[in-house]
Amino acid sequence: MKRRAFLTAGAAGAMAAVASPALAQSTPEIRWRLTSSFPKSLDTIYGTAETFARYVREATGGKFEIQTFSAGEIIPGLQALDAVSNGSIEMAHTPTYFYTGKDMTLGLGTGIPFGLNSRLQHSWWHFGGGEAIVNEAMKPFGVYSIPCGNSGTQMGGFFRKEIKSVEDLKGLKFRIGGLGGAVLAKLGVVPQQIAPGDVYPALERGTIDAAEFVGPYDDEKLGLGKVAPYYYYPGWWEGGAMLHLCINAAKWNELTPQYQAIVRQACEAANNWMLAKYDAVNPPALARLVNSGVHLRPFPLDTIDAAQKAATAFYAEVSAKNPLFKKGYDSMLAFRKEGYTWWQAGEYAYDSYMIRMTRG
């Protein structure tokens, strides 16, 4: 019995000796940095980066630590992708449409004017080919991207003057990001891409005539309604704006499969957190804005119709020059058409009835 116990103990010890180093190797200690394109005051968008980092830390028992920085702390908000690309930092939390100057295809990662809502955008990424297309556009920059947040449908922004027709857009200096600015430029708008922290001063000084950002909660924090009283909806240029975790591809490839899996799942969890948070905080924020004297207005139908036609013409121009964008745009169109066939019978029909019933 003693000999058997000794052999058993010896075998267990040998197994432990083999297993321990393997386990240690699979969970190395890593310290990375993440830059956000947003200020800390925007606790939902910036908070999504912090939430992601916390999920990774908790899942790895603190062995994978990611330090988050707000826009401007170490990297300017609109240069986040460049910093990841050149290896200055390991990862960034940012909308890919900030970088359409590099490749218009990157606009599809966040979402394009008259594109997909948040649910369909997420579905297209995972099941409609979006992931492969957008990450193909990222390859020349040495970056790999994963969805990590969505704002839902955004607002149309704050305007100094009332918009009564498409004619009122001509000459308007409008802070707007992504492809929405290119579309509005066809209607006479002068688009301005300004970092979030600089939007209020520009609107207050009259450097710009209007500004869009996200939705009621963040817009209220920026104080835009204090200097531009007309608040328009919907933000047709961002039907479901997806944010991404952009990772230096070489650093991503150095991660163990276990850590890569944890990062992916932490992104999914943070994505759900951000959308759920906005769904909770936007309704009371909108009520507060209206009660403070902000004038809530729908865009005139002729304005939206003109923008939709301009968007279609713009996409045709880009598609003729950029085969990858065309591939992504055609994929998105097909996915949207099929998705809305179901959406009309399902989500839209149900929500429309419930809205009517609730309003009595």
N, C-alpha and C positions, 0 to 999 in steps of 0.2 A: 504493500500500500504506500509506503514511504517513497519507494522508487517510482511508482506510478504518479504520485503527487508531484514528485520532483520533475519528472518528464513533462507533465502537464504544465507546471509552472514555467518550465524552461521554454516550452513551445509558445506559451502566451507571451513570455517576455520577448522572444525572438520576433513574434508578430508585431508587438508594440514597437520594437526597435525599427522595424521596417516601415510601419504605418506612420509613425510620428514624423520622420523627415518628409515623407510624401505629403502629409497634411500641411506641414509647415511651408513646403514649397508651393502648394496650391493656394495658399493665402499669405502672400508676401505683404509687407508693410509698404504702402504707397502714399505719397503726399502730392496731390495735384492742386492746381489753381483753376478757377473758373471765373471768367468775366461776363457780366451781364450787360446788355445794351440799355438797361433801364436803371433809374435812380432808386434808392432805398425807400423813398417816400411812396412809391407805387408798390405797396406791400403784397399785391396779388401777383403781378408779373415778376417783380424781383423776388418775391417770396416763393415763387415756384422753383427758382434756382436753389434757394436755401432748403426748400422741402426735398428736392431731388438729392442734394448733398446729404441731408439727414438720413434719408432712406438708405443710401449707400453705406453710410457710416454704421447704421444700426444693423444692416444685413451682414456686414463684415466684422462685427464686433470691434469697430474702430480701427481696423487695419487698413482700410482704404479711406483716407481723409481727403475731402475736397473743400478747399477754402474758397468762399465766394466773395467777389468784389463787384460793387455797383459800377455803372457807367462813369468813366472819368477818374476812378480811383487809381487804376493802373493803365487802363486802355480806354480811349474815347469810345462812346457807344456805337458809332457807325464804323469803327475800325476793328470790331471784335473778330470778324472772320479773317481779316488780314493777320491779326496777331496769332490766331490758331494756325493759319497756313504757314507762317514763317517760323513757328515753333517758340514764339515768345511766351506762349501760355498753352496749357494742354487742351482746354475746352472753353467754349463760349455758349451762353444761352441767349439766342437772338432769333429774329425772324429772317428767313433766307431771302425774303423779298427786298431787304435792305441792299442787296448786292446784285440786283439785276443789271447793273452796269458791267459786271463781269460776264454774266450769261443770263439772258432773259428766262431761261429754263428754271432758274432758281426762284423766280416768282411763283411758279407752280407749287413749290414746297410749302409756302405760307398760304397761298390761295390767290386767285386772280379775280378782277372785277367780273361780276355775273358768273362766278364759278360755283363752288360747292359750299353747302353749309357745313357746320362743324362735324356732324356725324358722317356725312358723305366724304368729307375731306380725309377724315381718319380712316374710313373704310377703303377709299381709293389708294391711300398710301400702303395699306397692308394687303389688300386683295385685288386692287385694280392696276397694279404696275407702277404706282407712284414712287415707291422706295427705290426701285432700280433706276428709274429715269432721273430723279433728282440727284441721287448719289453718283450717277454717271457724270452729271454736270459738276459735281463737287471734286471729282478725281483730279482734274488738272491743278487744283489748289492744295492737294494733299490733305483733304478734309473728308471725314465721314459724319453723316448727320442722322439723328434719331429724333422723331417727334417727342416734344416735351412741353406740352401745354397748348391750349386753344382758348381764345377769347370769346368764342361764339360770334354771332352776327354783331357787327359794331354799329355805332351811331354815325350819322353823316357830318357831325362836327358843328362848331360854333361859328356864326357869321356876324359881322358887324352890321350888315344890312339884310333886309328880307330878300329872299330869292323867289320871285313870282313867275319867272319863265326862264328858258334856256338862255335868253339874251342877257340876263343879269349875271351870267357867269363870265362874260367876256372881259378880259383884263383883270380878273380877280386873282390876287396873289394868295394862294391857298397852300398851307402846310399839309402835305399828304405824302405818304410813303408808297413804295412799290409801284406796280403797274397802273394803279389808279391815277397817278399823276400824268402818265403818258396818255391815258385815255382822255382825261379832262383837258389836256393841252389841245386836243383836236377840237374842243368846244370853246377855245379862247382863254382858258384858265392858264395862269402862270404858276406851275407847281413849284413848291419849295420843300426840299427835304431838310428838316431841322431836327436835331436830337431832342428827345423828350424834355430834358431839363431846360431847354432854351425856347420852348414854344410860348409860354406865357409872356416873357419879356418882349418877344417879337410881336405878339398880338397886341400887347399893351401899348407899345411904341408906334404901332401902325405900320411896322415893317411888312406885315402881312395883313390881309383882310379877313382871313378865315383860317381855321385850323381844325383838323380832325385828329383824334388820338385813339381811344378805344371805345369806352362806353361810359355810362353815367358815373360809376364809382371812381374810376381813374380821372375822368374829366372834371369831376367835382374837386378832387384833390389838387389838380393843376390850377383850379380857380378860373378856368377859361370863361365861364358864364359871367364873370364880373366885368369883363372887358368886351364881350361879344354876346349880345342878348338873345340871338336867334339860334335855336338848337334843332338841327334837322335830322331826319331819319328816312329810310334806313341807310347804312353805309354799304351801298351796293358793291363797293370795291373790296369789301372784306366780309363775305357771307359766313365765314368760319375761319378766322385767321389762326393758323397753326404756327407755333414756335418750335424751334429745334435746339437740341444739344448738338453743337458742332464740335467734333473732336479731331485733333491732329491724327491723321491716319497712321503714321508711324507709331505714335504712342498707343493708339487703339490696338494695333497689331501686337504690341508688346504685352498687353493684358492677357492673363490666363483665361481660358474659356469660362471658368467660374465667374471671374470678375466681369467679363463681357456680358454674361447672362444677368448678373446683378444690376449692371448699368442699364440694360434694356428694360428690365422689369421696374427699376426705380423711375425711369422715364415714363413708362406707362402709368404708374401710380401717380406721379406728379402731374401728368396730363389730365387725369381724372380729377385731381385735387383742384387744379386751376379752373377748369370749366365749372365744377360744382361750386367753387367759391364765387365766381362771377354771377352764377345763377342766383346765389343767395344775397349778394350785396348790391347788385344793380337795381332791383326794384325800389328799395327804400331810397337809394341815392337819386333816382330819377324823380321820385316824389319830392325830395328835398330841393332839388334844382328848380322844379316847377313852382314850388311854394316860395322860393326865394325871388321869383320874378322872371325867371328864364322863360322865353316863349318857345314852346315845343311845336314844331312844324313838320309836316311831311314834305318831301321834295315834290314839286309839281310833276305830274305824270309826263309832260312833254320833255322835262329835263332828264328824267330817267330813261325814257324812250330814246332820246338823242344820244345819251351816254352809252346805251346798249348797242346802238348801231355803230357808234364810234369805236367801241371795244371790239366788235366783230371785225371791223375794217383793220384795226390795229393788229389783231392776232393774225390776220391773213398776211399782212406785211412782214411781221416777225417770222411767221412760218416759212415764208418764201426764202428767207435768209438763213434760218437756223433750223436744220433738220431735227435736232434733238428737241427743241421747243415744239415743233410740229408734232413729233411723236407723242410728247407729253400732253399737248393740247387736245389732239385727236382722241387720246386715251381718256382724258378727263371728260370730253364731250359725250363719248359713248357711255361712260360710267354714269354721268349725270342723267342722261336720257332714260336709261334703264332704272336708275335709282328713283327718279321722280314718278315713274309709272307706279311703283309701289307706294311712294311717299304720299301721293295724292289720295290713294285709297286708305292709307293707314294713318301716319302721323298728322298730315295736314288736315284730313277730314275730322279726325278726333279733336285736334287742337282748335280748329275753327269753331266747332260746335261748343266746346267748353268755354272758349272766350266769349261767345255770344251769350251763353247761359249765365256765366259769371257776371257779365255786365248787365244782365237783366233786360 
